[in-house]
Amino acid sequence: MTHIVRFIGLLLLNASSLR
C-alpha cells in the first residue's frame, strides 16, 4: 500500500504547483 501513499504525495505536490 506504499504506492498509494506516493500517489497521494504526488497529487498534493501537483495541487501545490497549481496554486
DAVENPE-V859712 format. One record per residue. N is the residue number from 1. RES is the residue in one letter. SS is DSSP state (2 for helix, 1 for strand, 0 for the rest). D_CENTER is the distance of its C-alpha to the mean C-alpha in whole Angstrom. Layout:
BEGIN
n: (N;N)
res: (RES;RES)
ss: (SS;SS)
d_center: (D_CENTER;D_CENTER)
END
This chain:
BEGIN
n: (1;2;3;4;5;6;7;8;9;10;11;12;13;14;15;16;17;18;19)
res: (M;T;H;I;V;R;F;I;G;L;L;L;L;N;A;S;S;L;R)
ss: (0;2;2;2;2;2;2;2;2;2;2;2;2;2;2;2;2;2;0)
d_center: (14;12;11;9;8;6;5;4;3;2;3;4;5;6;8;9;11;12;14)
END
